[in-house]
């Protein structure tokens, strides 16, 4: 075969492919030049890959015309081919601007005000282009009332005036549905009380699937479970089954840190640290058991145990009980007991009342220069808690916490009774600027309002969990406030660095002193096979002193889930 034949065959092949791949063209005319101009201004798909698509485009355009008010539009010249273009003629006829709808007993409060032209007790006027939106809104309102198979439509449509129509709104209801049974799939031992009191989904609730989907999203707020997929419904003749798909997740945590710095008097390195163990939902009850042991460089020891039992006996009431023992070398020992009953307002908010008792013993001789005493205190407390997680972020799984407590009570010692007031706040928020950058802010503080004070009843703060760059629990006061700030940059979903800038103010009326404190530093964290490893380097100073890097604090901590 000659070269010319090869070239001819190649050219013919490409020509055929080009010819076969050309789109079909569509041209729509109106009954007159004016209508054609209107059709062109509205716009339509003028090309299609095949004839079926072209026909569908034409039908879609006719539907759009009806929605715009040209409900009498009619094809006067059927679709036909002229050369390479398919042509048709549509007579638009009268454009109706709005419809007066007789609403009867159908509620119209669900309709947005912007689509309503006018309204009376019996009629509502809606623009033609908003009719579909209005019907959909009204149908959703019926679905929310438990009738997922309801139908709503306009009937008895007639002419009201030259450019307006009138119609009746008719509703076809089948059967109102309620939730007859709730079935958990994936995690069969999921605590059922959380469905009723945490998600607020109960048997007998009017069926509203969209509302149920919103509620089940709150499963993501639980540390011990996550939602596998959206809930589903099974409709039987006389009953409705709700299926919720849940998976159990690792929720036990171990948190520990090792801190070290230079002793001011001996110039030797001293160590401190803590161990914090939290066991959650191991009994498939949603319960939480927390254990904490802390030892710091000031020869202070803390032991704390807390248990939380949610939704006692199937009620919406939670029980929190705790014991805290603090020992200051051979100076004093203080024991605190807390009991609180709380109510779960919703998935994020909790309010409670409780009783706090404190017993402290002076371990020194009676002639000690330190203002210590044996005393007992009792407080009635009220507490509010807000919790918002972001568990999709493995580095920072909690976005917002707000915890506020007030207490009123009295202290009893050898001098008699003394009325006291206590209050505390602990809150933090992460502001996510984008995927990599975020700002962390935390505010914490406490107040003891009393006519006089003992050293062994004052608040103790300082260290990695309050103002960084200072020794653990080295600062005492009857009032203090701490602001922690961090700018965080995430290199990846498993590694980040951050700045440290802390500020604090405290008062110690026992010593007639008040002071401002500051802490500066850097830190980083990264996920390992063992958990999240954090490193902080911080240096602290008072308002009138200078930074001493020899007194800086280094903190290493590891948090693991299991």
C-alpha positions in Angstrom: 0.0 0.0 0.0 1.4 3.4 -1.0 2.1 6.3 1.3 -0.8 8.3 -0.2 -3.3 5.5 0.7 -2.0 5.5 4.3 -2.5 9.3 4.5 -5.9 9.1 3.0 -7.1 6.4 5.4 -5.7 8.3 8.4 -7.4 11.6 7.2 -10.7 9.8 6.6 -10.6 8.1 10.1 -10.1 11.5 11.9 -12.8 13.1 9.8 -15.3 10.4 10.7 -14.5 10.7 14.4 -14.9 14.5 14.2 -18.2 14.2 12.4 -19.6 11.6 14.8 -18.5 13.5 17.9 -20.3 16.7 16.9 -23.0 17.8 19.3 -26.6 18.2 18.2 -27.9 21.8 18.2 -31.2 23.1 19.4 -33.1 26.3 18.5 -36.3 27.3 20.2 -38.6 30.0 18.6 -41.5 31.8 20.2 -44.9 32.4 18.6 -43.5 35.8 17.5 -40.3 37.9 17.6 -41.1 39.2 21.1 -41.6 35.7 22.6 -38.4 34.5 20.8 -36.5 37.3 22.5 -37.9 36.3 25.9 -36.9 32.7 25.3 -33.4 33.7 24.4 -33.1 35.9 27.5 -34.2 33.0 29.7 -31.7 30.7 28.2 -31.6 27.0 27.5 -29.1 24.2 26.7 -28.5 24.7 23.0 -26.3 21.6 22.4 -26.6 17.9 23.4 -24.5 14.9 22.8 -27.5 12.8 21.4 -31.1 13.2 20.6 -32.5 11.8 23.9 -30.5 14.4 25.8 -31.7 17.1 23.5 -35.3 16.0 24.0 -34.8 16.1 27.8 -33.3 19.6 27.6 -36.4 20.7 25.8 -38.7 19.2 28.4 -36.7 20.8 31.2 -37.1 24.2 29.5 -40.9 23.8 29.3 -41.0 22.9 33.0 -38.9 26.0 33.8 -41.3 28.1 31.8 -44.2 26.8 33.8 -42.4 27.6 37.1 -41.9 31.1 35.9 -45.6 31.6 35.2 -46.0 30.5 31.6 -48.2 27.6 32.6 -50.1 27.7 29.3 -46.9 27.3 27.2 -47.5 25.0 24.2 -45.4 23.5 21.5 -47.0 24.7 18.3 -44.4 23.4 15.8 -42.9 20.0 16.9 -39.2 19.3 17.0 -37.8 18.9 13.5 -34.4 19.1 11.9 -33.3 21.9 9.7 -29.8 21.2 8.3 -27.6 20.6 11.3 -30.1 22.2 13.9 -33.2 20.8 15.5 -35.9 23.5 15.7 -39.2 23.9 17.6 -41.7 26.6 18.3 -43.2 27.2 21.8 -46.1 29.7 22.3 -45.5 31.3 25.7 -49.0 32.8 26.0 -49.9 34.6 29.2 -47.4 35.0 32.0 -49.1 34.7 35.4 -47.3 36.7 38.2 -48.8 35.0 41.3 -51.3 32.6 42.8 -53.9 33.2 45.5 -53.9 29.9 47.5 -56.8 29.0 49.7 -55.0 27.5 52.7 -58.0 26.2 54.8 -56.5 24.4 57.8 -53.0 24.0 56.4 -50.4 25.9 58.5 -48.4 28.4 56.5 -46.1 29.6 59.3 -43.2 27.5 57.9 -43.1 29.7 54.8 -40.3 32.3 54.6 -41.6 35.9 54.5 -39.7 36.8 51.4 -41.8 34.5 49.2 -45.2 35.8 50.4 -46.7 38.7 48.5 -49.8 39.1 50.7 -51.8 37.1 53.2 -55.2 37.0 54.8 -56.9 34.5 57.2 -58.0 32.3 54.3 -55.7 33.1 51.4 -52.0 33.5 50.8 -50.5 35.1 47.6 -47.2 33.7 46.4 -45.2 34.5 43.3 -45.2 31.9 40.6 -41.5 31.2 40.7 -41.8 30.5 44.5 -44.6 28.0 44.3 -42.4 24.9 44.2 -40.4 26.2 47.2 -43.6 26.9 49.1 -45.0 23.4 48.5 -41.7 21.8 49.5 -41.6 23.8 52.7 -45.2 22.9 53.6 -44.5 19.2 52.8 -41.5 19.3 55.1 -43.6 20.7 57.9 -46.0 17.7 57.5 -43.1 15.3 57.6 -41.9 16.9 60.8 -45.3 16.1 62.3 -44.7 12.4 61.7 -46.3 11.9 58.3 -43.5 11.0 55.9 -45.8 9.8 53.2 -48.0 12.9 53.1 -48.6 14.7 49.8 -49.5 18.4 49.2 -50.6 19.9 46.0 -52.6 22.7 44.3 -56.1 21.8 43.0 -59.0 23.6 41.4 -56.7 26.0 39.6 -58.6 28.8 37.9 -58.0 32.4 36.7 -58.3 35.1 39.4 -57.5 38.1 37.2 -55.6 38.8 34.0 -52.2 37.9 35.4 -53.1 36.0 38.6 -54.4 32.5 39.4 -56.3 31.0 42.3 -56.1 27.5 43.7 -56.9 25.4 46.7 -54.2 23.7 48.8 -55.0 20.1 49.4 -53.2 17.7 51.6 -53.2 13.9 51.5 -52.2 12.3 54.8 -51.6 8.6 55.1 -50.8 7.8 58.7 -48.8 9.7 61.3 -45.8 7.7 62.5 -44.1 7.4 65.8 -40.9 5.6 66.7 -42.0 2.2 67.9 -38.6 0.6 68.4 -34.9 1.7 68.5 -32.3 -0.9 67.4 -28.6 -0.4 67.8 -26.3 -1.9 65.2 -22.5 -2.3 65.4 -22.2 -1.9 69.2 -24.9 -4.1 70.7 -24.0 -3.2 74.3 -24.2 0.6 73.7 -25.7 2.1 76.9 -29.4 2.6 76.0 -29.8 5.4 78.5 -27.6 7.6 76.3 -30.2 7.2 73.5 -33.0 8.5 75.7 -31.3 11.1 77.8 -28.2 12.2 75.8 -29.5 12.1 72.3 -33.1 12.8 73.5 -34.6 10.1 71.2 -37.3 8.0 72.8 -40.0 5.5 71.8 -43.2 7.3 71.0 -41.5 10.4 69.6 -43.1 11.8 66.5 -41.1 10.6 63.6 -38.8 13.3 62.1 -35.9 11.8 60.2 -34.0 15.1 59.7 -34.3 15.9 63.4 -33.1 12.3 64.3 -30.1 12.8 62.0 -29.2 16.0 63.8 -29.5 14.3 67.2 -27.4 11.3 66.3 -24.5 13.5 65.2 -24.0 14.1 68.9 -22.7 10.5 69.1 -19.5 12.1 67.9 -19.3 14.0 71.1 -18.9 10.8 73.1 -15.4 9.6 73.7 -16.4 5.9 73.7 -18.4 5.7 70.5 -18.8 7.1 67.0 -21.5 6.9 64.4 -20.9 4.6 61.4 -23.5 6.1 59.1 -26.8 8.0 59.2 -29.8 6.3 60.9 -32.3 4.4 58.8 -36.0 3.7 59.1 -37.9 0.5 58.5 -41.6 1.0 57.9 -44.0 -1.8 58.5 -47.8 -1.6 58.2 -48.4 -0.6 61.8 -45.0 0.2 63.2 -41.7 2.1 62.6 -38.2 0.8 63.5 -35.3 3.2 63.9 -31.8 1.7 63.3 -28.8 3.6 64.7 -25.3 2.5 63.6 -22.6 2.9 66.3 -19.1 1.6 66.8 -17.2 1.4 70.1 -13.9 3.3 70.2 -10.9 3.4 72.5 -11.7 5.8 75.3 -9.3 4.9 78.2 -6.5 7.5 78.6 -3.2 7.5 80.4 -1.5 10.9 80.9 1.8 11.4 82.6 4.5 14.0 82.7 8.1 14.4 84.0 9.3 17.9 84.9 12.7 19.0 85.9 14.5 22.2 86.7 17.4 23.6 88.7 17.0 24.0 92.5 17.7 27.6 93.5 19.6 26.7 96.6 21.5 23.6 95.6 21.8 24.2 91.9 20.9 20.5 91.4 18.3 19.2 89.1 15.0 18.3 90.8 12.3 16.1 89.3 8.5 16.2 89.6 5.6 14.6 87.7 2.2 13.1 87.7 0.2 10.1 86.5 -3.4 10.5 85.4 -5.4 7.5 84.5 -9.0 7.7 83.1 -11.0 4.5 82.5 -14.2 5.1 80.6 -17.1 2.8 79.6 -15.3 -0.4 80.4 -18.6 -1.8 81.9 -20.6 -0.5 78.9 -22.5 1.8 81.2 -20.8 5.0 80.0 -19.1 5.3 83.4 -15.8 7.1 84.1 -13.2 6.4 86.7 -10.3 8.8 87.1 -7.2 8.3 89.2 -4.5 11.0 89.6 -1.2 10.9 91.6 1.1 13.9 91.6 4.4 14.6 93.2 6.2 17.9 92.9 9.6 19.3 93.7 8.2 21.1 96.8 7.6 17.8 98.5 3.9 18.0 97.9 1.8 14.9 97.2 -1.7 14.8 95.6 -4.0 11.8 95.3 -7.3 12.2 93.5 -10.0 9.7 92.6 -13.3 10.5 90.9 -16.1 8.4 89.6 -19.0 9.5 87.3 -22.1 7.4 86.9 -24.4 8.7 84.1 -28.1 8.4 84.0 -28.7 6.6 87.3 -31.4 3.9 87.1 -32.5 5.1 83.7 -33.1 8.7 84.9 -31.5 11.8 83.4 -29.6 12.4 86.6 -25.8 11.9 86.7 -23.8 11.1 89.9 -20.3 12.5 90.4 -18.3 11.6 93.5 -14.6 12.4 94.2 -11.9 12.2 96.9 -8.8 14.4 96.9 -6.0 14.1 99.4 -3.2 16.7 99.5 -0.2 16.6 101.7 2.4 19.3 102.1 5.6 17.6 103.4 5.2 17.4 107.2 3.2 20.6 107.4 -0.4 19.7 106.9 -2.8 17.2 105.1 -6.1 18.2 103.6 -8.9 15.8 102.5 -11.7 16.9 100.2 -14.9 14.9 99.3 -17.3 16.0 96.6 -20.7 14.6 95.6 -22.7 16.1 92.8 -26.0 15.3 91.1 -26.3 16.8 87.6 -28.8 17.0 84.8 -27.9 16.6 81.1 -29.6 19.6 79.5 -28.4 18.4 76.0 -25.4 16.7 74.5 -23.1 19.7 75.3 -24.5 21.3 78.4 -24.8 20.0 82.0 -25.9 21.6 85.2 -25.6 20.2 88.7 -25.8 20.8 92.5 -23.5 19.2 95.0 -21.9 19.0 98.4 -18.2 19.6 99.2 -16.6 18.8 102.5 -13.1 19.6 103.5 -11.0 18.4 106.5 -7.5 19.7 107.1 -5.1 18.7 109.9 -2.1 20.7 111.1 0.9 18.4 111.4 3.2 21.0 113.0 3.7 22.1 116.6 1.2 24.6 117.9 3.8 27.3 118.1 4.6 27.3 114.4 5.0 30.6 112.7 2.9 29.4 109.8 -0.8 30.2 110.0 -2.2 26.7 110.1 -5.2 25.2 111.9 -7.3 22.1 112.1 -10.6 22.9 110.5 -13.7 21.4 108.7 -15.6 23.1 105.9 -18.8 22.3 104.1 -20.2 24.0 101.0 -23.3 23.6 98.9 -22.3 24.0 95.2 -23.9 24.7 91.9 -22.0 23.9 88.7 -22.5 24.5 84.9 -20.4 22.7 82.3 -20.2 23.0 78.5 -18.2 20.6 76.4 -17.6 20.7 72.6 -15.2 18.2 71.0 -13.5 18.0 67.7 -12.6 14.3 67.7 -11.7 14.4 64.0 -8.5 16.3 65.1 -6.2 13.7 66.7 -3.8 16.3 68.1 -6.5 18.5 69.7 -9.7 16.5 70.2 -11.5 19.1 72.4 -12.4 22.5 71.0 -14.2 24.2 73.8 -14.7 23.7 77.5 -16.5 26.0 80.0 -16.8 24.9 83.6 -18.1 27.3 86.3 -18.8 26.6 90.0 -20.1 28.5 92.9 -20.3 27.4 96.5 -21.7 28.7 99.8 -20.8 27.3 103.2 -18.9 27.7 106.4 -15.6 26.8 108.0 -15.5 25.4 111.5 -12.4 25.5 113.8 -11.5 26.1 117.4 -12.7 29.7 117.0 -16.2 28.8 115.9 -18.0 29.0 112.5 -17.2 31.4 109.7 -19.3 31.9 106.5 -17.3 31.5 103.3 -18.0 31.7 99.5 -16.0 29.8 96.9 -16.0 30.1 93.1 -13.9 28.7 90.3 -13.7 28.8 86.5 -11.9 26.6 84.0 -12.4 27.3 80.3 -10.5 26.9 77.1 -11.2 27.5 73.4 -9.3 26.6 70.2 -9.7 29.0 67.4 -9.0 27.1 64.1 -7.7 29.7 61.7 -7.2 27.1 59.0 -6.1 23.5 58.7 -2.6 24.2 60.0 -2.8 27.3 62.2 -4.8 27.7 65.4 -4.8 29.8 68.6 -5.4 28.2 72.0 -6.8 30.3 74.9 -7.4 29.1 78.4 -8.8 31.0 81.4 -8.8 29.5 84.9 -9.1 30.9 88.3 -10.6 30.6 91.8 -11.8 32.8 94.7 -12.1 32.1 98.4 -14.1 34.9 100.1 -13.6 34.9 103.9 -13.0 37.2 106.8 -9.7 35.5 107.6 -7.6 32.7 106.2 -5.3 29.8 107.1 -2.4 28.7 104.9 -3.8 25.2 104.5 -7.0 26.4 103.0 -5.5 28.7 100.3 -5.5 27.7 96.6 -2.2 26.4 95.2 -1.3 26.8 91.6 1.7 27.0 89.2 3.2 24.5 86.8 2.3 22.8 83.6 -1.5 22.9 84.2 -1.6 26.5 85.2 1.1 29.1 84.7 4.1 27.5 83.0 7.6 28.3 84.0 7.0 28.1 87.7 7.3 25.2 90.2 4.2 22.9 90.6 1.8 24.3 93.2 4.4 26.8 94.4 2.1 29.8 94.6 -0.6 30.3 97.2 -3.5 32.7 97.3 -7.1 33.2 98.2 -7.7 34.6 94.7 -6.0 33.9 91.4 -6.6 34.1 87.7 -4.5 32.6 84.9 -4.5 33.2 81.1 -2.7 30.7 78.9 -2.2 31.4 75.3 -0.6 29.4 72.5 -0.1 29.9 68.8 0.0 26.4 67.2 1.3 25.4 63.8 0.6 21.8 62.7 3.2 20.4 60.3 1.0 17.4 59.7 -1.9 15.7 61.4 0.6 14.1 63.8 3.1 16.9 64.7 2.9 20.5 65.8 4.9 23.3 67.5 3.5 26.1 69.7 4.5 29.2 71.5 3.8 29.8 75.2 2.7 33.1 76.7 1.0 32.9 80.1 -0.1 35.7 82.5 -1.5 35.4 86.0 -2.6 37.6 88.9 -3.1 36.5 92.5 -3.8 37.8 95.9 -2.8 36.4 99.3 -4.6 38.3 102.0 -2.9 36.1 104.6 0.4 37.7 103.6 -1.1 41.0 102.5 0.5 40.5 99.0 -0.6 40.6 95.4 1.5 40.0 92.3 1.4 39.6 88.5 3.2 36.6 86.9 4.3 35.9 83.4 5.5 32.8 81.6 7.1 32.5 78.1 8.4 29.5 76.2 8.1 27.1 73.3 6.8 23.6 72.9 6.0 20.8 70.5 4.1 17.6 70.3 3.9 14.6 68.0 2.0 11.4 67.9 4.0 8.2 68.5 3.0 4.6 68.6 2.6 5.0 72.4 0.5 8.2 72.2 0.9 12.0 72.1 4.3 13.1 73.4 4.6 16.7 74.4 7.6 18.8 75.3 7.4 22.3 76.9 10.2 24.7 77.8 9.1 27.7 79.8 10.6 30.4 81.9 8.6 32.4 84.5 9.0 35.8 86.1 7.2 38.2 88.4 6.3 41.7 87.3 9.4 43.3 88.9 12.0 40.5 88.2 13.9 39.5 85.2 14.0 36.1 83.4 16.4 33.6 84.7 16.9 30.9 82.2 18.7 28.8 84.8 15.4 28.5 86.6 13.4 27.5 83.4 11.2 24.5 83.5 11.2 21.6 81.1 8.1 19.4 81.0 7.7 16.1 79.2 4.3 14.4 79.0 2.8 11.4 77.3 -0.9 10.9 76.7 -2.1 7.5 75.3 -5.5 6.0 74.5 -6.2 2.4 75.0 
